Amino acid sequence: MSLIPIPINELQQIVPNASKLTPTGDQYVTYLGRTPRERFNSLFEGFSVAFLGSMFAYFISFVIGQFLATLLGIIFLFWPILSPEFKAYQRNWELVGGRDLIDVWVDDDDDGYWSGVPQNKRGLYGAYYTATVDDICVVDDVRATADEEYDLDEFSDYTMTSDELESMTGIPWKLRLRLLDDEGRGMQVHARMSEDYLDLEPGMSAVGVLLSTSKEFDQLAGMTDFLVLDEVDGSTITWVGDYPYLPKDEFLRIIEKNGVAEELLDLQDDKDYLDDDDEDYGDEVEKEETLAPVKSKRLKGR
């Protein structure tokens, strides 16, 4: 199964919601900056707002009074520290948009609270999306076409601090990760390129959380970052996403406890078994005819 419904008690532990919007350390660092360039920009913005805000608080004190102006000035003074916190808090809220998390196992007929309320107006249902990494590439823009993709191998010496594209344009390279589940449903994930992604390979297992206003998940309302696991021993390779919604330790503990991690490895074993059968069959076919090689349109070089 590629979509595994999440009980409400698990969903509330791993997904930001109305009662759990306080940013984690990883979320705070995302907006503080993960590279010297990002940290400099964040601090420069924070100190600029602090300076201008303090001047504003001083002049407005003649209008609103000394006490309120002092409180406003203190907020501006600590803005370099508070800014990443507020931004991460807002990002967490935007994932659910103020909507409640709903238990996918709730029976509409037995729960009078939801009687008469359309399903798409009740809130958000959650499900684990388990898939296999189908393809990995690098692009300069999330809207880039397949002809504008670069092989990940071309970035073997990449580091976030020495991003050539960011130094020239101010916009870093993006990782494009294509996922495919056992039912043929695909998903494309983009994230800021990082040296943590250099070990990714097609065939690895991935799991994340999808949110939908429908129990059938026919319409996607949100998704988190994805955990990529090694196909051999199930160890963590990396986390892929533009923002770390999931609490890493808590998420790992839960999927190990509820069996999702074990199911990922079982699916991978089944895939490897089928691939071995296909290879054996392919060897027999190749004895009879030679197949023409497929030419890749993916760009080489940077």
ROGU-377278 format. One record per residue (C-alpha): residue number from 1; residue in three letters; x negated, y, z. Coordinates in pm, whole numbers, padded with zeros to 5 digits. Layout:
! residues N
{pt NUM,'Ala',{X,Y,Z}}
...
***
This chain:
! residues 302
{pt 1,'Met',{00000,00000,00000}}
{pt 2,'Ser',{-00142,00338,-00097}}
{pt 3,'Leu',{00102,00557,00097}}
{pt 4,'Ile',{00137,00456,00461}}
{pt 5,'Pro',{00399,00653,00661}}
{pt 6,'Ile',{00263,00816,00977}}
{pt 7,'Pro',{00461,00801,01303}}
{pt 8,'Ile',{00529,01141,01455}}
{pt 9,'Asn',{00305,01080,01758}}
{pt 10,'Glu',{00003,01017,01532}}
{pt 11,'Leu',{00091,01298,01292}}
{pt 12,'Gln',{00100,01556,01571}}
{pt 13,'Gln',{-00248,01451,01684}}
{pt 14,'Ile',{-00423,01483,01350}}
{pt 15,'Val',{-00238,01761,01162}}
{pt 16,'Pro',{-00218,02127,01270}}
{pt 17,'Asn',{00135,02207,01387}}
{pt 18,'Ala',{00325,02467,01586}}
{pt 19,'Ser',{00188,02331,01915}}
{pt 20,'Lys',{-00165,02269,01784}}
{pt 21,'Leu',{-00291,02568,01588}}
{pt 22,'Thr',{-00603,02644,01792}}
{pt 23,'Pro',{-00904,02602,01557}}
{pt 24,'Thr',{-01158,02328,01612}}
{pt 25,'Gly',{-01532,02389,01605}}
{pt 26,'Asp',{-01558,02277,01241}}
{pt 27,'Gln',{-01273,02507,01140}}
{pt 28,'Tyr',{-01430,02803,01319}}
{pt 29,'Val',{-01768,02742,01152}}
{pt 30,'Thr',{-01599,02727,00809}}
{pt 31,'Tyr',{-01504,03094,00836}}
{pt 32,'Leu',{-01813,03199,01032}}
{pt 33,'Gly',{-02024,03061,00747}}
{pt 34,'Arg',{-02216,02741,00677}}
{pt 35,'Thr',{-02509,02904,00498}}
{pt 36,'Pro',{-02722,03211,00582}}
{pt 37,'Arg',{-02552,03402,00298}}
{pt 38,'Glu',{-02202,03318,00424}}
{pt 39,'Arg',{-02291,03402,00784}}
{pt 40,'Phe',{-02443,03734,00678}}
{pt 41,'Asn',{-02130,03826,00481}}
{pt 42,'Ser',{-01905,03723,00770}}
{pt 43,'Leu',{-02104,03920,01028}}
{pt 44,'Phe',{-02138,04223,00800}}
{pt 45,'Glu',{-01762,04228,00752}}
{pt 46,'Gly',{-01706,04182,01125}}
{pt 47,'Phe',{-01944,04460,01234}}
{pt 48,'Ser',{-01805,04695,00968}}
{pt 49,'Val',{-01453,04640,01099}}
{pt 50,'Ala',{-01581,04678,01458}}
{pt 51,'Phe',{-01747,05012,01385}}
{pt 52,'Leu',{-01462,05162,01183}}
{pt 53,'Gly',{-01205,05021,01424}}
{pt 54,'Ser',{-01380,05173,01725}}
{pt 55,'Met',{-01379,05514,01555}}
{pt 56,'Phe',{-01011,05468,01472}}
{pt 57,'Ala',{-00933,05374,01833}}
{pt 58,'Tyr',{-01111,05686,01957}}
{pt 59,'Phe',{-00919,05925,01734}}
{pt 60,'Ile',{-00584,05753,01789}}
{pt 61,'Ser',{-00633,05775,02167}}
{pt 62,'Phe',{-00515,06138,02146}}
{pt 63,'Val',{-00184,06007,02011}}
{pt 64,'Ile',{-00110,05679,02192}}
{pt 65,'Gly',{-00301,05741,02511}}
{pt 66,'Gln',{-00628,05626,02667}}
{pt 67,'Phe',{-00512,05284,02791}}
{pt 68,'Leu',{-00371,05147,02463}}
{pt 69,'Ala',{-00659,05294,02264}}
{pt 70,'Thr',{-00909,05122,02494}}
{pt 71,'Leu',{-00740,04784,02445}}
{pt 72,'Leu',{-00739,04838,02069}}
{pt 73,'Gly',{-01105,04938,02077}}
{pt 74,'Ile',{-01201,04622,02270}}
{pt 75,'Ile',{-01030,04407,02006}}
{pt 76,'Phe',{-01220,04584,01728}}
{pt 77,'Leu',{-01544,04562,01926}}
{pt 78,'Phe',{-01523,04183,01948}}
{pt 79,'Trp',{-01392,04144,01590}}
{pt 80,'Pro',{-01710,03970,01461}}
{pt 81,'Ile',{-01637,03687,01707}}
{pt 82,'Leu',{-01258,03693,01683}}
{pt 83,'Ser',{-01232,03717,01303}}
{pt 84,'Pro',{-01323,03352,01223}}
{pt 85,'Glu',{-01086,03239,01498}}
{pt 86,'Phe',{-00793,03437,01358}}
{pt 87,'Lys',{-00864,03327,01000}}
{pt 88,'Ala',{-00881,02959,01096}}
{pt 89,'Tyr',{-00564,02996,01304}}
{pt 90,'Gln',{-00383,03145,01003}}
{pt 91,'Arg',{-00514,02867,00775}}
{pt 92,'Asn',{-00383,02603,01016}}
{pt 93,'Trp',{-00043,02771,01025}}
{pt 94,'Glu',{-00028,02793,00644}}
{pt 95,'Leu',{-00059,02414,00610}}
{pt 96,'Val',{00280,02357,00773}}
{pt 97,'Gly',{00420,02706,00713}}
{pt 98,'Gly',{00599,02709,01047}}
{pt 99,'Arg',{00789,02391,00962}}
{pt 100,'Asp',{00837,02105,01205}}
{pt 101,'Leu',{00672,01766,01161}}
{pt 102,'Ile',{00937,01497,01119}}
{pt 103,'Asp',{00916,01128,01201}}
{pt 104,'Val',{00951,00938,00875}}
{pt 105,'Trp',{01113,00649,01064}}
{pt 106,'Val',{01411,00860,01180}}
{pt 107,'Asp',{01741,00710,01064}}
{pt 108,'Asp',{01967,00983,00931}}
{pt 109,'Asp',{02280,00801,01046}}
{pt 110,'Asp',{02157,00750,01403}}
{pt 111,'Asp',{02019,01099,01464}}
{pt 112,'Gly',{02298,01357,01493}}
{pt 113,'Tyr',{02046,01643,01515}}
{pt 114,'Trp',{01976,01623,01142}}
{pt 115,'Ser',{02333,01547,01032}}
{pt 116,'Gly',{02440,01789,00764}}
{pt 117,'Val',{02087,01924,00713}}
{pt 118,'Pro',{01942,01856,00363}}
{pt 119,'Gln',{01633,01636,00376}}
{pt 120,'Asn',{01411,01896,00210}}
{pt 121,'Lys',{01508,02155,00473}}
{pt 122,'Arg',{01424,01951,00783}}
{pt 123,'Gly',{01046,01978,00790}}
{pt 124,'Leu',{00743,01780,00678}}
{pt 125,'Tyr',{00685,01405,00666}}
{pt 126,'Gly',{00335,01267,00674}}
{pt 127,'Ala',{00165,00966,00515}}
{pt 128,'Tyr',{-00187,00830,00483}}
{pt 129,'Tyr',{-00301,00832,00122}}
{pt 130,'Thr',{-00549,00549,00070}}
{pt 131,'Ala',{-00731,00542,-00261}}
{pt 132,'Thr',{-01053,00464,-00442}}
{pt 133,'Val',{-01296,00721,-00578}}
{pt 134,'Asp',{-01243,00702,-00953}}
{pt 135,'Asp',{-01475,00977,-01074}}
{pt 136,'Ile',{-01708,01246,-00935}}
{pt 137,'Cys',{-01833,01555,-01112}}
{pt 138,'Val',{-01925,01919,-01058}}
{pt 139,'Val',{-01755,02225,-01210}}
{pt 140,'Asp',{-01805,02600,-01190}}
{pt 141,'Asp',{-01432,02666,-01157}}
{pt 142,'Val',{-01137,02457,-01039}}
{pt 143,'Arg',{-00963,02534,-01370}}
{pt 144,'Ala',{-01249,02389,-01574}}
{pt 145,'Thr',{-01152,02132,-01837}}
{pt 146,'Ala',{-01298,01783,-01871}}
{pt 147,'Asp',{-01540,01913,-02135}}
{pt 148,'Glu',{-01684,02157,-01882}}
{pt 149,'Glu',{-01773,01901,-01617}}
{pt 150,'Tyr',{-02127,01821,-01505}}
{pt 151,'Asp',{-02257,01488,-01380}}
{pt 152,'Leu',{-02328,01473,-01009}}
{pt 153,'Asp',{-02668,01321,-01091}}
{pt 154,'Glu',{-02772,01657,-01237}}
{pt 155,'Phe',{-02747,01806,-00887}}
{pt 156,'Ser',{-02972,01558,-00705}}
{pt 157,'Asp',{-03183,01843,-00563}}
{pt 158,'Tyr',{-02887,02067,-00477}}
{pt 159,'Thr',{-02856,02249,-00145}}
{pt 160,'Met',{-02595,02500,-00036}}
{pt 161,'Thr',{-02860,02756,00053}}
{pt 162,'Ser',{-03012,02746,-00297}}
{pt 163,'Asp',{-02694,02746,-00504}}
{pt 164,'Glu',{-02796,02900,-00838}}
{pt 165,'Leu',{-02442,02983,-00948}}
{pt 166,'Glu',{-02361,03155,-00618}}
{pt 167,'Ser',{-02678,03364,-00634}}
{pt 168,'Met',{-02582,03488,-00983}}
{pt 169,'Thr',{-02204,03520,-00963}}
{pt 170,'Gly',{-02121,03501,-00593}}
{pt 171,'Ile',{-01912,03188,-00658}}
{pt 172,'Pro',{-02061,02848,-00565}}
{pt 173,'Trp',{-02038,02522,-00757}}
{pt 174,'Lys',{-01732,02306,-00691}}
{pt 175,'Leu',{-01714,01931,-00645}}
{pt 176,'Arg',{-01432,01760,-00835}}
{pt 177,'Leu',{-01326,01427,-00688}}
{pt 178,'Arg',{-01072,01209,-00867}}
{pt 179,'Leu',{-00891,00952,-00657}}
{pt 180,'Leu',{-00683,00660,-00780}}
{pt 181,'Asp',{-00463,00435,-00567}}
{pt 182,'Asp',{-00361,00077,-00631}}
{pt 183,'Glu',{-00030,00190,-00783}}
{pt 184,'Gly',{-00195,00405,-01047}}
{pt 185,'Arg',{-00126,00741,-00884}}
{pt 186,'Gly',{-00414,00982,-00917}}
{pt 187,'Met',{-00518,01290,-00727}}
{pt 188,'Gln',{-00782,01553,-00793}}
{pt 189,'Val',{-00961,01722,-00502}}
{pt 190,'His',{-01190,02025,-00520}}
{pt 191,'Ala',{-01436,02141,-00257}}
{pt 192,'Arg',{-01733,02373,-00231}}
{pt 193,'Met',{-02036,02178,-00349}}
{pt 194,'Ser',{-02258,02053,-00067}}
{pt 195,'Glu',{-02564,01833,-00028}}
{pt 196,'Asp',{-02342,01608,00185}}
{pt 197,'Tyr',{-02167,01499,-00135}}
{pt 198,'Leu',{-02475,01371,-00317}}
{pt 199,'Asp',{-02428,01016,-00184}}
{pt 200,'Leu',{-02076,00983,-00326}}
{pt 201,'Glu',{-02022,00708,-00580}}
{pt 202,'Pro',{-01725,00578,-00778}}
{pt 203,'Gly',{-01563,00281,-00608}}
{pt 204,'Met',{-01585,00415,-00254}}
{pt 205,'Ser',{-01270,00419,-00042}}
{pt 206,'Ala',{-01101,00741,00066}}
{pt 207,'Val',{-00817,00828,00300}}
{pt 208,'Gly',{-00642,01154,00379}}
{pt 209,'Val',{-00302,01283,00488}}
{pt 210,'Leu',{-00029,01402,00253}}
{pt 211,'Leu',{00269,01611,00362}}
{pt 212,'Ser',{00604,01618,00188}}
{pt 213,'Thr',{00956,01744,00246}}
{pt 214,'Ser',{01086,01411,00117}}
{pt 215,'Lys',{01062,01063,00269}}
{pt 216,'Glu',{00987,00931,-00080}}
{pt 217,'Phe',{00694,01174,-00116}}
{pt 218,'Asp',{00805,01264,-00466}}
{pt 219,'Gln',{00707,01627,-00401}}
{pt 220,'Leu',{00379,01726,-00238}}
{pt 221,'Ala',{00397,02004,00022}}
{pt 222,'Gly',{00039,01988,00149}}
{pt 223,'Met',{-00269,01775,00192}}
{pt 224,'Thr',{-00569,01762,00420}}
{pt 225,'Asp',{-00933,01689,00358}}
{pt 226,'Phe',{-01036,01330,00276}}
{pt 227,'Leu',{-01258,01085,00459}}
{pt 228,'Val',{-01478,00879,00226}}
{pt 229,'Leu',{-01594,00542,00356}}
{pt 230,'Asp',{-01869,00309,00243}}
{pt 231,'Glu',{-01727,00017,00046}}
{pt 232,'Val',{-01957,-00234,00218}}
{pt 233,'Asp',{-01945,-00172,00593}}
{pt 234,'Gly',{-01678,00096,00623}}
{pt 235,'Ser',{-01916,00356,00765}}
{pt 236,'Thr',{-01840,00725,00712}}
{pt 237,'Ile',{-02007,00873,00403}}
{pt 238,'Thr',{-01869,01227,00419}}
{pt 239,'Trp',{-01555,01439,00444}}
{pt 240,'Val',{-01436,01607,00125}}
{pt 241,'Gly',{-01214,01913,00121}}
{pt 242,'Asp',{-01215,02290,00105}}
{pt 243,'Tyr',{-01116,02312,00474}}
{pt 244,'Pro',{-01152,02062,00764}}
{pt 245,'Tyr',{-00791,02018,00868}}
{pt 246,'Leu',{-00846,01677,01028}}
{pt 247,'Pro',{-01015,01641,01370}}
{pt 248,'Lys',{-01290,01396,01274}}
{pt 249,'Asp',{-01334,01194,01591}}
{pt 250,'Glu',{-00961,01174,01661}}
{pt 251,'Phe',{-00879,01075,01304}}
{pt 252,'Leu',{-01141,00799,01299}}
{pt 253,'Arg',{-01017,00665,01631}}
{pt 254,'Ile',{-00656,00657,01511}}
{pt 255,'Ile',{-00716,00487,01173}}
{pt 256,'Glu',{-00933,00224,01341}}
{pt 257,'Lys',{-00664,00162,01600}}
{pt 258,'Asn',{-00367,00144,01361}}
{pt 259,'Gly',{-00547,-00070,01102}}
{pt 260,'Val',{-00566,00182,00816}}
{pt 261,'Ala',{-00945,00161,00806}}
{pt 262,'Glu',{-00933,-00218,00796}}
{pt 263,'Glu',{-00677,-00209,00515}}
{pt 264,'Leu',{-00908,00018,00313}}
{pt 265,'Leu',{-01185,-00240,00336}}
{pt 266,'Asp',{-00945,-00522,00249}}
{pt 267,'Leu',{-00831,-00333,-00061}}
{pt 268,'Gln',{-01193,-00276,-00158}}
{pt 269,'Asp',{-01269,-00648,-00119}}
{pt 270,'Asp',{-00971,-00732,-00342}}
{pt 271,'Lys',{-01092,-00479,-00601}}
{pt 272,'Asp',{-01444,-00623,-00599}}
{pt 273,'Tyr',{-01302,-00972,-00645}}
{pt 274,'Leu',{-01096,-00861,-00945}}
{pt 275,'Asp',{-01393,-00674,-01092}}
{pt 276,'Asp',{-01606,-00987,-01068}}
{pt 277,'Asp',{-01338,-01182,-01253}}
{pt 278,'Asp',{-01324,-00912,-01521}}
{pt 279,'Glu',{-01701,-00923,-01563}}
{pt 280,'Asp',{-01698,-01300,-01605}}
{pt 281,'Tyr',{-01425,-01270,-01863}}
{pt 282,'Gly',{-01611,-00985,-02035}}
{pt 283,'Asp',{-01925,-01195,-02071}}
{pt 284,'Glu',{-01728,-01453,-02266}}
{pt 285,'Val',{-01579,-01186,-02493}}
{pt 286,'Glu',{-01914,-01023,-02564}}
{pt 287,'Lys',{-02042,-01353,-02703}}
{pt 288,'Glu',{-01782,-01326,-02978}}
{pt 289,'Glu',{-01794,-00955,-03062}}
{pt 290,'Thr',{-01998,-00646,-02986}}
{pt 291,'Leu',{-01814,-00350,-02838}}
{pt 292,'Ala',{-01903,00003,-02952}}
{pt 293,'Pro',{-02034,00225,-02674}}
{pt 294,'Val',{-01809,00503,-02547}}
{pt 295,'Lys',{-01960,00850,-02581}}
{pt 296,'Ser',{-01921,01077,-02280}}
{pt 297,'Lys',{-01823,01440,-02333}}
{pt 298,'Arg',{-01956,01542,-01992}}
{pt 299,'Leu',{-02214,01819,-02001}}
{pt 300,'Lys',{-02578,01755,-01924}}
{pt 301,'Gly',{-02800,02006,-01759}}
{pt 302,'Arg',{-02712,02329,-01580}}
***
